[in-house]
Amino acid sequence: MKWSLAHDGGKRFGIMTTNHAESWNNTILEARSLPISSLVRFVFSKTVEYFDERRVEIATQSFKGQVFTKHAHKMLSRSNKCATGHNVTVFDRDSMLFQVVTRRVGQKGGNRHTVRLQEGMCSCGKWQNYRIPCSHLVACCAHLNMSHERFVGNFYKLENVSKVYNGVFEPIPIKGDSCWPSGVDIPKLVHDKEVEKKKGRRKFTRYKNAMDFQASRYKN
């Protein structure tokens, strides 16, 4: 998630957006000016394209013997690199309580963190938030000759991610196809000739948002 600033009559306030929403807005940027039917077809085609790309990507990773997603592999590689040189002290082997002192590089490092393996906690908070072992957890697992991959969240496993893209899309049927619905009584909307059309441009009313206030501010 990220925060963006907007204006409201001179006041500044934060609007929380998600990277997913921003990515999707950027994807359909070229289709925003299309008619509604063309816009729906564009979004449908993009979704089909993305699903096919993800299936190929997951199949390629599985063929190479990988277990986790690219993001998880990237995070684990970073944790493995940072864990080199960490000093681990065992406080209680039964409850798996450890203290980790990070390696010192120049004036940085030398921080102390508490790792509780059985409780699934590290004082840095990264393990709890991302469900990917942090460097402190990796150092503890190496100290115990234990694989740290067992502590990766199940939703990062390719076998689980592939289930998200199991669905199969059907092409949009053309009128006259066997898949085209028939015998559906759809009411026809016609213009009421008795309603008199007033002269001049129609007036539209809508709720103003932050962009309207921002535009009016700079205009004045």
N, C-alpha and C positions, 0 to 999 in steps of 0.2 A: 504494500500500500504506500501511497505518497500523498502529500498535502500540497494543494495549490491555493494561491491567494486570489481573492476576489474583492470587489469594492461594493459598498452599499451606502450611497450618500456620504462619501467621505470616510466611512468606517471600513476597516479591513478585517476580514474574517477568513478562516480556513475552511476549505471544502475537501473532504476526504474522498479520494478516488482510488480505484484499484488498477494495477497494471493490466489485468485482464480486460477491463472495460476500455482502457486507453488503447490497447493493442487492437481490439475489435473495432473501435471508432476509426483508427487509422486504416484498417483493412477495407472498410466500406466507404471510405472518404470519396472515392471516385464514383460511387453509385448513389450518393445522397440526392443528386438532382434528377435521378431517373423517376419515371412514373412508378406507382406502387407495385404494379404487376411485374415490371422489369426489376425493381428492387428486390422483390421476393425471390425471383429466379436467380438473381445474382448471389444473394445470401445463401440460397439452397446449393448452388454450384460450388461456392467457396467452402461450405461445410462438407460436401462430398469430397472435395479436393483435399481438405485437411485430414479427414478421416483416413483416406487412402495413404497419404504421406505418413501418418502416424503408424499405420499398420506395417508399412514397409520398413520404417525405422525400427520398430520394436522387433520385427522378424529378423532384421540384420543384426541387431544387438544380441538377440537370443542365439543366433547361429554362431556368433563369435564366442559364446559361452559366458556372456555377461549376465549378471543377476539383477542389477539395479539400473535405474534410469541414468541418463547422462548427467543430470543435475546431482544426483546422489553420488555418483562416481567422482565428480568434480569436487564436491564438498569433502568426501572421504580422503581424496588425494591431498587436499589442503590440510586437513587435520593430521594426516600421517606425516606431512612435511613439518608442521609446527610442533608435533609431539617429540621430535628428535631433540634430546637435551633436557627434557623435563625431568625433574627430580620427584620421585614418588615415595611417599612414606605411608606404610600400612599402620593404621590405628586399630582396626579390628577386622581380622580376616574372616570371622564368622559372618558378620553383618556387612562385610565388604565396604568398610569405611576407610577412605584414603584422603591424604592431603597432597596436592600437587603444587610444586613451585616451578613456575615457567622459567625457561632458560633466559639468561640475561644477554642481550646483544647491545653493547654500548650502554646508553642510559635507559634503555627500554628493557622490560622483562622483570623477572624476580617477583611476579605476583603470586599470591597464594590462593588456591581454590580447593574447595571441599567436594569430593565425589562420593556419592552414596549409590552404589551399584544396585543393591536390592530395592531401593526406593525409586530408582530411575531419575536421580537428580544430580545436577552439578551446579555449583554456586555461580557459574558464568551465565546460566540460563539458556544457552544455545541448544543443548541436548533436549531440554523440555520443549522448547519452541519449535525446533525444526525436525525433531525425531531422527537426527543424524548425529552420530558420535562426534563430540568436540575433541580437540587435541588432548584435553586433560583425561577424558575417558579412554582415548586410544592409548595414552601412556600407561594408565592403570591396567588395561587389558594386556598390554605387552609385558608389564611387570608380572602378571599372573600366567603368561603364556596362553592367553585366551583370545579367541577371535572376536574382534570388535564388531564384525558384520552382523552378529546375532542381535545387536541392539539398534539396528536400522529399522525404521518403521515399515510395516508390511505394505503400505500404500506406495512405497518406492520400488517394490519388486515388479519386474517386467510381467510376470505371470498375472499379477493383479491389475496392472495398468492396461494390459491387452484386453481385459474384459470390458473396459470402458468403450473400446472401439469395435466391439463384436457386432453391433447392429449393422444391418445392410440397408442401404437406401434403394428405393425403386425410382427409375426415371419418371419424370412428370408425364402422364399420359397425354397423347394428342387426341383431340376431339375425333371420335370415330373408332378409337381403340376399344378392345374388349374391356379394358380397365376403366374406361370412361363411364361415369355414372349415368344411368338411363332411367327414365320414368320418374325423375325427381321434379316435383311441382314447385318451382322457384317463382315467387311472386315478381311481377314486373313493375318497376317503378316508373311512373310517367309524371310529367310536369302538370301541376294543377293550373289550368288555363284561367280559372276564376280568380286566382291570386294575382293582384295587380302588381307589376314590377315598378318600383319607384325609380325616378330619374336620379342620376348621379352615382357616385361611387359608393359601394356598400361600406358600412363602418364595421370594423372588427374589434372585438374586445378580448383581451387575454391578460393573464397574470404576468406582471413584469418579473424578470429574474435579475440576477447579479450583473449579467452582461448589459442589460438595458441601462441600469444605473451607472455602470462604468462608462458606457458610450455617451450618455447625456452629460456626465461630469467633464469628460475631455472635450465635448462639443462646446460647452459653455466656457 
